[in-house]
């Protein structure tokens, strides 16, 4: 690092410190009703589908969450920045603020480090003053040392995150796929003459959700309510794609993707284990990637993976994607987020394995609004 570089580092740090000494007013707005939020989302380079008013409206309709945005921009002016969160009020799990529920990542749309620190400090005050258990932030980019020094948030959880660059030619993308784990299975799916359908129709949603119930039962978890997926389709419209693979007339696999700006986001996937050897899930990803290329999109977001889920991490690695780390942050740092001990959770998961479909989906409808 040169002397000039060192001077710029210290000069920027001093500027942040000076900004922090100034009193900033933090305002709260409704991102669904205030059109300035949609305008900021459209123009900010780090905005994703999870920032959009449509995603927030789907959360509100399904789970009753109230979205808010904290900003240093005064009323009547175009938004310079914004930190979007949902207020979750639950008699079962308590009150908290999350940015954002059921979203893999949600970067604060803030360019000035001093503004971001001020917004986080304001969030901390709201947690302390509203009998709120905690606040959780899920940025796509990790916070820097200035944030750690000037706020009280702390690292809470980490995940693997995979992104595929779609800019290379299609044949180059295919060559980068793992030969045995992806390329050969795609050839198998082609030989099986699987039929791929894409859209948002009620029939596709019905087939997707039936496979979702099968998959969640296999993972010993209830599915999210059908209303959640209906509301996503109604609110996001053409940004939603349901992809379903059929063997003859039987649905064998399905994925649920979202599109915003230049990025396709893989959000949900499910399959019938009786047909997993046909390569249906991989065929769906390949069709989604080809479709994205045809539309000139530049990125395929494979989403987050639990650090101990080696199978899922390997699956995403095999597509030639780039692996990074997602870091979530929480205030207060000492709050333990776990809702149940290991023994009660084991008993619940055992019960989920045997509940009839009707009961399992009812549990999901009742439970998910409390765990966002």
N, C-alpha and C positions, 0 to 999 in steps of 0.2 A: 504494500500500500504506500503511495507517494505522500509527500507532505501536503500536497493539494487535497488528496483524498481525505487525509486525516483532518484537515481544516474543515472540509465540508461536513464530515461526520459530526465533529464537535459543534459546528455552526447549526446543523439541523437539530441536534439534541438540545442546544441552548434555545432555539426557536420554540421547540415543543415545550420546554420548561417555562418559557415566558408566556406562551399561550395558556398553559395550565394555571398560571398565577392570575390570569384575567378571569373575571366572573363571566361564565356563560350561562345563558338561560336555556334549559332543555324543555322542549314542548312535546306534547303527546297528541298524535292525530290518529284518525281512523283510516287505515290504508284501503279499505273497501270503498268508502264514500269520498275520500279526499283524492281528487284526480291527480294531484301533484305526485302521489306515490307511484301511480301507473306510469307517469311520464319519466320519473327517475329510473324506474325499473327498465323501461325501454331504452334509455340512453346509457345506462351504466354498464361498463364492460364485464363486471363480475356478477351481474344479476342472472339468476337462473329461473326456471319454471317455478321453483319453490317460493320465490319472492312475489309472484304475480298475484293481483287481487283475486283472480279466478281460483287459484289454489287455496288462498285464505278463505274464500267464500265456501269452498267445498268443506274445509275444516269446520267452519262455523255451522253449516247446515247439518253436517253429520254428527258432530260431537258437541256442539254448543260452545266451542272455544271463541273467546273474544279477542280478535287480533288488534294490536296497537303498534304504532311506530314512534320511537323516540328520535327527535331531531333537534339540531341547534338552529334550524331555520325558522324565522318568525312567520306568523300568519301572513298570507297574501304574497309571499315570495316563492319563486321556484325552489324546490327542495335541493339543498346542497348535499344532504346526507340523510341516512336513516338506518335505524336498528329496529327490525321488525320482530315481534314476539307474540305469543298467544298466552293469554291468561287462562290457566286451567284451574277451575274450582271444583274440588271433589270431596265429598263427605268420606270417601273410602281412603284416598291417598293424600288428601290435603291440597292446599293451594300452592301453585308455583307458576313461574313464567319460563317458557321454553321457546327457543328460536332455532327451529320450529318443530312442533310435533309431527311425527311420521315423515319427516324430511331428513334425508341423509346428511345434508349440509345446507347452511344458510349464512353466507358471508355478510357481515355488516357492510352496507353500501356507504362507506366512509373513506374519503381520500386523505384527509388530514389526520395524522396520528393524535394530535391534541384533541380534536373533536371526538375521536373514538374513545379516548380515555375519559373524556367528560361524560359521554353517553353511558359508559359502563359504570362510572361512579354514581351517576344518577340512578341507574338500574339497581345498584347496591342499596341506595337509600330507599328505593321503593320496596325492595324486599324487606328491609328492616322495618319500614313503616306500615306495611300492609299485612302483617301476620302471615307472611308468605314463607313457605319452607325453604325454597331455593330458587335460583335462576340458573338456566343452562343455556350456553351459547355453543353453536355448532359451526364454526367458521370453516370454510374450505381451505383457507390459508392460516397457518398457526400464528398466534399472537407473538409479538416480539418482546424483548426485555423491558422496553419502556412501559408496556402494559403491565407486566409483572411488578415493576417497581412502583407504579402509580395507582394500582388498583389492588383489590383483595381477591380477585378470582384466581382459581387454581385449576390445573389439569385434572380432569375427572375420569375420562375414558379415552381409549385410542382404538382406531379401526384401520383396516387396510382399505385403500381406495384405488380403483382402476379406471383409467381413461384411455380410450383408443383414438389415435390420430387418424382421421379419415381422409387426409389430404393426399396420401400416396395413391397411385393407380390401383384399381381393383385387383389386378393380377398380383401386384406386389403385396397387397394386404393378405391375399389368399396364401401366398408363399410363406408369409410370416406366421401363419397358423401352425400349431403343433401338428406334425404329420400324422401320428397315430391317434391322438386324442381329439383332433378336430377334422383334418382333411379326410381321413379314411371314414370317419363317421358321417361326414357330409356326403361322401360317395355312397355309403350304405343307405342313407335317407333317400337319395336320388333313385337308387335301385328299387327301393320299396314303393316308389311312386306316391310319396306322401303328398297330400293336397294342402296347400297353405292358403288360408283366407285372412284378410286384414280388413278392419273396419271398426264400427262402433254400434252395430245392430244389437237388438235384444237377444237374438239367437246366439251371437258370438259371446255376449256377456253371460248368458246362461251356461254355455259350454265352458267358458273360462272359470266361472265360479264353482261349477261342479268339480273341476280339476283342482281348484284352490282348496276346497274342503278336503279332498283326498290327500293333498300334499300337507296341509296343516295338521291333519290327523296323524300323518306319518311322522311329523315332527313333534307330535304330542302337544299341539297348541290349537286354540280355536282360530277360525278365520276372521278377518275383519268383516264388518257387516256389509251385506250386498249394497246397502244404501251409499256406502262410501264410494264404491266404484261407479254407481249410477250418478252420484253427484259430481264426481270427477269428469265423467263424460258430458254431463249437462253444462258444467261450468267452463271446462276447458275446450270443449268442442273438438275441432279438427286437430288440436294439439295432442289428443289422445289417440293411440292406436292399440287395438286388440288384435293379437296375432294368434291364430289357432291352427295347429297341424292335425290333419285327419288321416287315418288309415281306413280306406273305404269310407264309411260314414261315421266312424267312431273318433271322437276327439281324443288325441293322445298326449298333446302338450300345448301350452299356451304361455305367452308373455304379454306384459302390459307395459307400453312405452309412452313417454311424454316427449314432446318436441318444443323447444323454445330457442329462438334465434338460430344459432348455428349448431345446436347440440341436441342429440337424442339421448334421453335418460331411460335406462332400463330400471323399472321400479318393482315389478312383481313377476314371478315365474312359477309355473306349476305343471304337473304332469301325472299321467297314470302310470304307476310303476310296472304294470303288466306289459307296457309297450316301450319301456325306456331303451331297450336294445335297438330300436329302429332309428335312433338319432333325431327324433322329432324336435327336441329343444334346441339342438345345434342348428338344425335347418331353419328354425324360426329366427335365431340370432343372425344367421347368414342372410336371410331375406331382409331383415330389418337393416342390416348394414348396407346391403345393395341398394335398398330404397333410399337410405340417407345419402348415399353417394350420388344417386340420380337427381336428388333435390339440391345437391351442392352443399350439404351440411359438412361440418368440419370435425366434429367430435362425437364419440359414442361413450356416454357415461355408464359404466357398468355398476356403479353404486358401491356401497360400503360392504365390508365383510368382517365378521368377528375374527379377532386375531387367532383364536384357537380353531377356526373352521378351515383346516388345511385343504379339504376337498374343494370348497367353494373358491378359495384363493387360487388354487392350482387351475381350476376351470377357467377363471378369468385371465390368469397368466398365459394360458394356452392360446388365447386369441391375439397375442402380440401386443397387449395393452401395457401401459406404463403404470407401475405400482407406486403409490405414495402412502403417507400416513395421515389420516384424519384425526384431529385432536379436539375433543370436547372440553369445555371449561364450565366450572360451576362456582356459584357463590351462595352461601358461605362454603368455604373449602372443606370444613369438617363435617358437612352434612352427608350422611350415608343414604344413598338413594334406594338401596335394596328394600323392596316392599315385603318380601317373605323370606323366611329362612329356607335353607336347603331342603329340610324334611317336608314342610308344607308344600313347597313347590314340586317336589317329587311326587307327593300324593295327588296334587292337582293334575300333573302331567299324566299320571297313571289313569286318572278318571277321564281326561280328554281322549285317551286312546280308545275308550270303550263307549263313550256317549253316542247315542244315535245322532245322525246328521242334524235333525231338527234341534236337538238340545245343544249340540256343539255350536251351531250358528247362533242360537239364542244367547249362549254364554259370551260369544264374541261381541254381539250387539250390546250386551249389558256391560262388558268389562272394558272394552278398548277406550271408551271416553274417560276412564279413570287412569289410564297408563300412558297417555300421550307424552 
